Amino acid sequence: MDQRTLGSTGKDVSVVGLGTWQLGADWGEVSEADAQAVLEASVASGVTFFDTADVYGDGRSEQIIGEYLRTSGAPVTVATKMGRRLDQVPQNYTLANFRSWTDRSRRNLGVDTLDLVQLHCPPSATVADEATYDALRTLVDDGAIAAYGVSVETCDQALAAIEHGAASVQIILNAFRLKPLDEVLPAALAKGVGIIVRVPLASGLLSGRYSNETVFAYNDHRSYNRRGEAFDVGETFSGVDYETGLQAAKEFAALATEHGPDGATPAQVAIAWVAQQPGVTTVIPGARNVDQARANAAAGALPALSEDLLAGVQRIYDDHLRAAIHPRW
């Protein structure tokens, strides 16, 4: 799989990585054996980048990755996130808390120095405050972390993090969330900032496998966060109304079948669409089983998508989603 340099970290990572929220919690049950199998299948398929967070299963995701790295010795870059163990208010983003959180993540992952630590969707005031980056630079000087970035909810937050010299920005970008194409990706390219893309399948909508009859587990965020009851609604189905999303996904699946590469599934086309955007470093779909992990990784090898497909994505967005989605994030 193609490798791209992740901003100023200097690390080369696979264009398709692995998001591991689902290995911790909030996507139904995933056993430890299944989680380890997903990690192994991903690496065997060319993945060299895992993304996790200290709150995914209260550290379970980090611990599972740590065990995998310990037993496999695989050369994987691991990005984790911090900042959601307390309320997301500016006064909690202190050097003392950063040290506590990164120490915990280092223990969970079994490493002395974390490859990349991202602030986990902090308030806008924290993203804009130079003191935030002073504290993060102190962690680099201490040897606790090798590099830092920011995981954001909005394009304005992404632009602020880029201006403050973050090594990377993690943001939602998919065929149902196009706004980052306007300013964020060009700004990142100009500044040499890595872009990590999460939610590339709009929480599975873009796979085309869901319907009005689909039932998600009670402990799946697609059940309990559809209106933002637990966290930003933009993290669940990219903030798209479910009924509207089903119609848009049906059109996307037809588009992918007609104009996508031969044999590629709608999910693979959706992942490839993200990976092929100028400025994207890596895209991190999740996988709950080995087949998903292999299929996601294979999307990184698809040929350039056709102009007809690219135009179709824009049309679907303009027809169904732009008015509700574009102004919000």
Secondary structure, DSSP 8 states (H G I E B T S, - for coil): --EEE-GGG--EEESB-EE-GGGTSSBS---HHHHHHHHHHHHHTT--EEE--TTTTTTHHHHHHHHHHHHH----EEEEEES-SS-S-GGG--HHHHHHHHHHHHHHHT-SSBSEEEEES--HHHHH-HHHHHHHHHHHHHTSBS-EEEE-SSHHHHHHHHHTT-SEEEEE-BTTB-GGGTTHHHHHHHHT-EEEEE-TTTTTGGGT---TT----TTBHHHH-TTSSSS-GGGSGGG--HHHHHHHHHHHHHHHHHHS-TT--HHHHHHHHHHTSTT--EE--B-SSHHHHHHHHHGGG-----HHHHHHHHHHIIIIIHHHHTTT-
